[in-house]
Amino acid sequence: MSDITVRHNPERERFEILVAGHVIGKAVYKEYDGGASPQRIFYHTVINEEYGGQGLAGRLATVALDETADAGIGIVPVCPFIKKFIGKHPEYVGSAVAVAPAHLEFLDSALSARTRG
């Protein structure tokens, strides 16, 4: 599959992986400013079932985490996949921020507001 691309879609607060121009997966985040430095809370990563087992989630995570770290934004791994990925790729540990109750409260509030609005 040479027609695979990964792009950042900041308007939708997510990184997307596409096959032939169609989104087949995403790593979704919320921007967070806890005062010390900008952070990106990654809370959900998914690949369409028919594309599973091909390493696409790893490709998506690599681009998402590289771009986030390169921008000087802290990575808050709430998503179990992103957390596990960082554990297997120590190059991201320096950019990772421990998940704190404030992150979870912010995320809960942001996601609740989105579903109400």
N, C-alpha and C positions, 0 to 999 in steps of 0.2 A: 504494500500500500504506500506508494510514493506520493499520493495526493493528500497527505496528512499535514495539517498546519495547526499551530497553536497561536492564539491571539489574546491580547488583553482587551477586555471590554469594560472600561472603567465606568461607563454610564450604568451598567448593570451590576457593577461590583463583582466581576468574575473573570476568570481566565477560561477560555473555551478551546476545545480541541475539535477540529473539523475534518471531515472526510469529504472530498469533492465539494467543498463549500457548505456542507451541512453540519451543524453542531451535533456532535455525538457524545459530548461529555463536558463537564465544567468543574471548576474549583471555585467555590463561592466564598466571598469574604465580606466583612464590614470594616470600614476604616475606623480607627479608634485613636483618640488623642487623650492619653492619660496624663498629659502635662509634661512628662519628661522627654518623650520623643514620639514621633508618629509610629503607629503600629497597625498591622493588618491582621484581623482575627479571621483565620480560615476555619469555617464551620461545616462545610459540606463539599465532598468530592464524589462525583458519580460519572460513570461511563455507561452508555446504553448497553444493555445486556448482550445484544448480538455482537458487540465489539470487545467483550470481556476476554481476559486471558491472553491479550496480545501485547501487554506492556504499555498500553496507551495511558493509563492513569499515572504511571511513572514518568512518561514524557511530559504529560500535562503538569505534574507536580514540579518537575525540574525547571520548566520555563517559569511557572508561577513563583517559585521560591527564588530562582536566580534574579528575576526582574525585581522582586520585592527587596531582596538583600542588596542588590546593586543600587537601588534607589535610597538606601539607608533607612528603610522601614523595617521595624521589628516584626518578626513572624510569631503570631500567637496561635499555636496548633490545637484548637478545640476539636477539629475534625480528626477522628481516629486514624484515617488513612494518612493524613499529613503528619500527625504525631509519629506514627510508625515509620514513615518515610524518612523523617528527620533522624530518628533513631538509627536507621541503616545508612545514613549519609552524613557523617560528622562534619562535612564542610558547611552545613547549615546551623550547627549548634551555636555558633557565635552570634547569629542573627535571631535565634529563637528566644522568646520571652515566655517565662513560666506563666501558665494560665492562673489568673487570680480571680477571686470572687467578683471584683469590679468588672472584669472582662465578661463574665457570664451574666451579670446583671445588665450590663450594657447591651449585650447580644439579645437577651430575652426581651428587653424593652424595645429594641430596634425591630426585631422580628414580629413582636406583637403589634406594634404600630403599623407595620407594613400590611399585616393581614386585616387590620381594622379599616385601613384607608383604602 
